Amino acid sequence: MKRRDFLKFSGAVCAALASLSLDSKFVKTVSASTMRKDLPGSLGAEEIPSVCDMCFWRCPIVAKVKDGQVVKIEGNPRSPANGTAICARGNAGIQFLYDKDRLKYPLKRAGARGEGKWVRISWDEALDEIAYNIKKVKEKYGPHALAFFDHGSSAAFFREIFEALGTENFSNEPAFFQCVGPNLLAYLYTLGYQAVDPAKVDMAEAKVIILFGSHLGENVQVSLVKSMVEGLAQGAKLIVVDPRFSVAAGKADIWLPIRPGTDLALLLAWINYVIQHDLYDREFVQNHTYGFEKLKKAVQKYSLSWAAEICDLPEEDIRKAIDLLARHRPHVCIHPGRHSAWYGSQDVNRHRAMAILTGLLGTVGVKGGFYFPTEPPLEKVSFLAGEHEEIEPPETSLKDDYPFAELFHGSPTAEIIKATRTGEPYPIKLWGVCGVNVIQTIPNPYQTMEAIKKLDFIFCVDILPTESVLWADIVLPDATYLERYDGFYVGKETRCYVALRQPAVKPLFESRPAYEIAKDLAKRLGLKPRYERVEDWLEAQLKPSGHSLKELKKTGLFTYPAKPYRSREELSFNTDSGKFEFYSEAFADEDLPPLPEPDFAPAPPKGYARLLYGRVPVHTFAKTMNNVWLHFEWPENHLWVNDEVAKRLGLKTGDEVILENQDGYRSERPVKIFVTPGIRPDAVYLPHGFGSRSPMLKTAYGHGVSDTFLVTHYEQDPFMGASSHRNNFVRFIKDGKVLSIPELRPVPKELSRFEIRKRV
Amino acid sequence: MSQWAMVIDLDRCVGCHACAIACRAEWKVPVGEGYRRNWVKRLGPARTPYGMAFTFYPGLCNHCDTPVCTTVCPVDPEKREFKDPKTGKKTAIFIRATYKHPFTGVVLIDKERCIGCGACVEACPYGARYLNEELDEPKADKCTFCFERVTRGEEPACVKTCLARARIFGDLSDPNSEVSRLVKKAKRMVTKEVNLGPNVYWVGQEKDLYLLMQQAPKERTWENV
C-alpha cells in the first residue's frame, strides 16, 4: 500500500453547468459570414481552444486571436467544467503572455547569486553549461546530490530527466510538502483515493456543505466555486468553520469562528456525538467500514462542551451544525479542503477525522456527497524512451524519518533544504527549479537562500524573473501556456473530459516550450526522448480514446463517461482491508496514531497574534502579481485585524504597521491594516503572495508584504515530512514602538502556549 | 420599446473580478486610475442590523431612464437614424455625442463626435464613466451593455465569463424574461437625493443589500456640471 501509485495532479473540474446563452428572440443575430476580424472587441477573432495555466486548476479555454495577437480569452463552451466562464486570472492571461518583464533569452549569471545580474547567452551555451554541471556534480557526489523543485505543466519533462539521473530528489513539489500532502495521505488511507484533485464533493447536488478553513470564492477553482454556488442556489445549507469571516462565511447559515489549530476537538466531539446519538449510517458502517468499535471507544470521552471550550465556540452552534449535517445525510458534502500543511503533527489526523465523519454519515459514492473519480481512456506514455533503472536509495535517505514520504515523487522539501545547508546526511550540490518560486513558497526563505548559496550550481526554467530566478546561475526562458503544447489535462469530476493545450501564438522572443528545452537537455545527458515532435507524443497517448489530435485541435477536448456514484452493492475501497478505514493498521504499524486523537496547535505567545494567510481571488500563489490587469484590481495586501483588538491598540483601517514575528523577523515594509469584526482577536490575516522582492518584476515589486518571509518557524508532520505554515505569530511595530496584541479570549488549560526561541 | 437591464445576484457573486477583467480585455480599457467600465468593490466583513455581512458592489453603468450624463453633453445635437436590433424598425432622433439608444435604452457614446470635455464623466453620480486620456484625442468611455456583442448574438463579456452566473442580462419590456421576473424583488441604487431610473438591479440577502445601499449616491453631481 505504501508504494501505491496514484495519479498525478492533472486538470480541474466539477459539476458542469450549462452556460447562459442569449435567447434567440432577444436579438436578430447576424450570420457567421459577416464575422470579420475588423469587428469591434473580440468579435470575429480566430478561436483556438486550449487549456488555461493561470492557476493549477486549468480550465478549458478558447484563445481569440486577431492579427497574430491574443485579444481575448474565454471559457471553452464545450467544457463540462467551466463552460464559457473563466476567472479574473484566466481573463488576464493576455497580460501574462505580453508581460514586458518576461524572460526573453537564456541568461548566465554575471553578479553574485540573488543579485539578478546576467549576460545573454545562446540556447546551446545554456544547455551545454547545465548538462556539464549535472554530469560533474553527479560524478563527484553521486546522483542524490541533484535535486529538482517543480510545479506546473512544464516541469513534468524535467522531472523525468532527474528521475532517470537516479536521484531520490527528482521531484520536490511544494505542492505536496507545503500544501496538499497531509490531506492527500489522509483520504488515501481512509477510502483509497486522494480527495483533492479535484475536491470530490458533489456540492451542486448537496443539501448541506461544510468547509473547514477552505475559502472557496476567494480561492477560485472555477468548477468548485460553480458547484458550490449552484448547490447554494438550489437551497443547500452552508456551514463554514473558519477563524475568519470569509466570502463563503458571508453566504453561510452557520459560521463557526474556531480557535485556530483546534479543529480536531470539534471533529472528535462531532464523531462521538454522531455515534452516541445514533445519527450515523448503520448500514454503511456495518458493511463497508473497518474499525468502528475501536473508533467508538476512542472518541467516547469527547463531548460537545469539551470541544466548545477548546475551540472557543458556542456549544449551541456546534450542536446545530452537526444536527444539520446528520439530518441531511447522505447528501452532505464534507469538503476535504486542499492546503493542509497547517500545524505539523495534527495535519494528517485532522483530515482523517474529516474523512471519518464522511464515512459515518455514509456520504460516499452518493449524489450530493463524496464521489469516486473516473480514470480517462488515455495511454501513459513517458517523455523519455527506454527503461530506467529503479532509483537506488542512498545509505541514509531523506525520507527515512517519514514512513509515508515515499508515496510522493520527491523528498520532503524541508529535508532537501536542510541537506543542502548542512551536507547531512549527504551533500546536495545542484538544484534545478522549474515553475516554482521557492523563496516565496517554502517556509523560512532565509534558510532557502542560505541553502542556495551552498550549491555548486542552480538553474531555473521560468517565464518571469521571480526572486527565485534571481538566484540562478543559468536561466532558461520557458514559453507561456498560450505559446506551447503540454501534456493532456484530465477533468475527473462528476462529468469528465480530456483537454488539449495547444499554442495560440508562436513563442515570443527566444522563449521555447518546455518540451523542446527538456528534449535538448535530455540528449546532452545521454537520455533519449521518445518522440522528436510533441504532437506525436500526444497522439500516442490518445490511442485508447478513439480520438485524434487533429480533432482535439479543433474542439479542445473530448468528454468521456463518468461513474461518480456507486450503489451500496457496488462499493469497494482500494485500501488494505478493502473497506472504508476508520482505523488504520498501516499507521499503527509505523507507530503513528491509527485513529485521530486530540492534538492542538499551541496558543500564541503573550503579546502576539497567530499569522493566518490565504488567497485573494485575482491572484495565484506569488505568480500573478506582476500582471498589470490583476495588479490594477488588487495591487497590495492588507492585514485583517479584529476590531476590538484595533480599538485597544488605537488603530484604524488604513493605518500602517510593521509586522514582527516570534523569531524577530520583520516585514520588509509597513502593511496597511483593515479593521473588521470578521476575524478572531487571536489571529491576523495576510493574503499570500504579495511583497515581491524581485526588482525585475517592475509591476509587482515593492507592493504589499510577504507572508512567507514571516513564516520562519515550521514543524514537520511525522507521516510524510510536510512543513507546517501556521505556527507563526506577529506583533506590530508602529512609530518605532512595539504594540503587543491583547489577549481577549481565554486560553483553556488543554492548550499549550508557543514558546519563543532565542532571538535571531 | 425595449429596455435592456441587468440583475446581479449577490447570493451567487463571490467577488472574483472576472467581470472586470473580461470587460477590460474585450474593450481594451487601458490601465489607469479610474479607468474602468465596470468594477467590483468589496464591502465588509462588517456588522449590519441583519448580522455580519461580506459582500460586493459589482457596478457598471445603470443605463438610467433619465441619464443626466447625456443632457450635460455640450456637443450640438444632430439627427441620426437608429434601427431596432429586434425588429429592424427604424427611427431618426436628435442626439448629442452621448445619448440613450431609442430602441434598447442603452446609454451610448458616439466616439466620432465626443470632444473629450469630460462633462458626462463629472455628471454621473455613480462614477460609471471615465475619460480615456491614453488616446491621441481623449474620449469618454463607459459600459455599453456590450451593445456591439449583443446585437451580434453574443452575451455581454461580463455575463459570459461570470463563473457564478450572478449576472443576468435581458430586456425589461419582455415580461417573461428572467430579468423581468427578478426585478420584482430586486433593489436599485437610488436614494431620495438621486433617482435617475437606473436599470441595474441587485438581489441578495438583506444584510448584503444593506451594505450595498450604503454605496448609493447622495450627491447630485450633475448639478455642478
Contacts between the chains, C-beta under 8 A, distances in Angstrom:
chain1	res1	chain2	res2	distance
A	17	B	165	7.3
A	19	B	160	7.5
A	19	B	165	7.7
A	20	B	155	6.5
A	20	B	159	6.7
A	20	B	160	7.9
A	20	B	165	6.4
A	20	B	168	7.8
A	21	B	155	6.8
A	22	B	150	7.0
A	22	B	153	6.4
A	22	B	154	7.4
A	22	B	155	5.6
A	22	B	169	8.0
A	23	B	170	7.7
A	23	B	177	7.6
A	25	B	86	8.0
A	25	B	174	8.0
A	26	B	86	7.3
A	26	B	150	7.8
A	26	B	170	7.2
A	26	B	171	6.3
A	26	B	174	8.0
A	27	B	85	4.9
A	27	B	86	6.0
A	27	B	150	6.1
A	27	B	151	5.8
A	27	B	153	6.2
A	28	B	85	6.3
A	28	B	86	6.6
A	28	B	88	6.8
A	29	B	152	6.7
A	29	B	153	3.2
A	30	B	151	7.9
A	30	B	152	5.3
A	30	B	153	6.8
A	35	B	152	7.9
A	39	B	148	7.6
A	39	B	152	7.4
A	40	B	148	4.3
A	41	B	26	4.6
A	41	B	27	6.0
A	41	B	146	7.6
A	41	B	148	6.1
A	41	B	149	6.4
A	41	B	157	7.3
A	42	B	25	7.4
A	42	B	26	5.7
A	42	B	157	7.8
A	43	B	148	6.8
A	43	B	149	6.4
A	43	B	152	6.0
A	43	B	154	6.9
A	71	B	25	7.3
A	72	B	25	5.2
A	72	B	26	6.1
A	72	B	157	7.9
A	73	B	25	7.2
A	74	B	22	7.9
A	74	B	160	6.4
A	74	B	161	6.6
A	75	B	161	7.1
A	82	B	163	6.8
A	84	B	155	7.9
A	84	B	160	4.9
A	84	B	161	6.9
A	85	B	18	7.3
A	85	B	160	7.6
A	85	B	161	5.7
A	85	B	162	6.3
A	85	B	163	3.9
A	85	B	165	7.9
A	86	B	18	6.6
A	86	B	161	5.8
A	86	B	163	7.2
A	87	B	16	5.3
A	87	B	17	8.0
A	87	B	18	4.9
A	87	B	163	6.1
A	88	B	16	5.7
A	88	B	17	4.0
A	88	B	18	4.7
A	88	B	20	7.0
A	88	B	21	4.6
A	90	B	18	7.4
A	91	B	18	5.7
A	91	B	21	3.8
A	91	B	22	4.8
A	91	B	24	7.9
A	91	B	25	5.6
A	91	B	161	6.1
A	92	B	21	5.0
A	92	B	25	7.6
A	94	B	25	6.1
A	216	B	14	7.8
A	217	B	14	3.6
A	217	B	15	7.2
A	217	B	16	7.4
A	218	B	14	7.6
A	218	B	15	7.9
A	220	B	14	7.3
A	220	B	16	5.1
A	220	B	163	7.4
A	222	B	163	5.0
A	225	B	14	5.9
A	225	B	16	7.4
A	225	B	163	5.8
A	225	B	164	6.7
A	226	B	163	5.5
A	226	B	164	7.0
A	226	B	165	7.9
A	229	B	12	5.1
A	229	B	14	7.0
A	229	B	163	7.9
A	229	B	164	4.6
A	229	B	165	7.3
A	229	B	166	7.9
A	230	B	165	8.0
A	232	B	11	6.9
A	232	B	12	7.8
A	233	B	11	7.0
A	233	B	12	6.3
A	245	B	44	7.7
A	245	B	45	4.0
A	245	B	52	5.8
A	245	B	54	5.7
A	246	B	54	7.3
A	247	B	14	5.5
A	247	B	15	6.1
A	247	B	54	5.9
A	249	B	45	7.7
A	249	B	52	7.9
A	249	B	54	6.7
A	250	B	44	7.1
A	250	B	45	7.0
A	250	B	52	7.8
A	250	B	53	6.1
A	250	B	54	3.5
A	250	B	55	6.0
A	250	B	208	7.3
A	251	B	11	6.7
A	255	B	52	7.4
A	617	B	14	6.9
A	617	B	15	6.4
A	617	B	16	4.3
A	617	B	17	6.2
A	618	B	16	7.3
A	618	B	17	4.9
A	618	B	21	7.8
A	628	B	31	5.3
A	629	B	21	5.4
A	629	B	24	5.9
A	629	B	25	7.7
A	629	B	31	6.7
A	630	B	21	7.4
A	632	B	31	4.9
A	633	B	17	5.0
A	633	B	20	6.2
A	633	B	21	7.0
A	633	B	40	7.7
A	634	B	17	7.6
A	676	B	44	7.2
A	676	B	45	5.0
A	676	B	46	6.8
A	677	B	45	6.5
A	677	B	46	7.0
A	677	B	47	5.6
A	677	B	52	6.4
A	678	B	44	6.7
A	678	B	45	2.7
A	678	B	46	7.6
A	678	B	52	6.5
A	678	B	54	6.3
A	679	B	45	7.9
